Amino acid sequence: MAVIVHANENIDSALKRLHREVLRERILETFRNRVYRIKKAELKIQKRREWAKMKRRRRTAARRAK
């Protein structure tokens, strides 16, 4: 992964491109997952929390739509 800074390009825009590429390739997520050992139970808990949050949002949206 690399970003080439062009001669007439601002350094901030090059950093933005680099940041976008890091997000696209999910480098930070994989790094975090490999640094710490995540138990299967922890993954299940995280998924359950995400689903619960989505469920709450859907229910409130459905109630508001009525």
C-alpha positions as CSV (number, residue, x, y, z in Angstrom):
1,M,0.0,0.0,0.0
2,A,1.5,3.3,-1.0
3,V,0.4,6.8,-2.0
4,I,2.5,8.8,-4.4
5,V,2.5,12.6,-3.7
6,H,2.6,14.5,-7.0
7,A,4.7,17.6,-7.4
8,N,1.7,20.0,-7.5
9,E,-0.4,18.2,-4.9
10,N,-1.1,19.4,-1.4
11,I,0.3,17.1,1.3
12,D,-3.1,17.1,3.1
13,S,-4.9,15.7,0.0
14,A,-2.3,13.0,-0.2
15,L,-2.8,12.1,3.4
16,K,-6.6,12.0,2.8
17,R,-6.0,9.5,0.0
18,L,-3.8,7.4,2.2
19,H,-6.4,7.4,4.9
20,R,-9.1,6.4,2.5
21,E,-7.0,3.5,1.2
22,V,-6.3,2.3,4.8
23,L,-10.0,2.4,5.5
24,R,-10.8,0.6,2.3
25,E,-8.4,-2.2,3.0
26,R,-9.4,-2.4,6.7
27,I,-5.8,-2.4,7.8
28,L,-6.4,-1.0,11.3
29,E,-9.2,-3.6,12.0
30,T,-7.0,-6.5,11.1
31,F,-4.1,-5.0,13.1
32,R,-6.3,-4.7,16.2
33,N,-7.6,-8.3,15.7
34,R,-4.1,-9.7,15.5
35,V,-2.7,-7.7,18.4
36,Y,-5.2,-9.0,20.9
37,R,-6.7,-12.4,21.1
38,I,-10.5,-12.2,20.8
39,K,-12.5,-15.0,22.2
40,K,-15.4,-16.5,20.3
41,A,-17.7,-15.4,23.1
42,E,-16.5,-11.8,22.7
43,L,-17.3,-11.9,19.0
44,K,-20.8,-13.3,19.8
45,I,-21.4,-10.5,22.3
46,Q,-20.3,-7.8,19.8
47,K,-22.6,-9.2,17.1
48,R,-25.5,-9.5,19.5
49,R,-25.0,-5.8,20.5
50,E,-24.9,-4.7,16.9
51,W,-28.1,-6.7,16.1
52,A,-29.8,-5.2,19.1
53,K,-28.9,-1.7,18.1
54,M,-30.2,-2.3,14.5
55,K,-33.4,-3.9,15.9
56,R,-34.0,-0.8,18.1
57,R,-33.4,1.5,15.2
58,R,-35.8,-0.4,13.0
59,R,-38.5,-0.5,15.6
60,T,-38.3,3.3,16.3
61,A,-38.3,4.0,12.5
62,A,-41.4,1.8,12.1
63,R,-43.1,3.6,14.9
64,R,-42.3,7.0,13.5
65,A,-43.5,6.0,10.1
66,K,-47.0,5.2,11.3
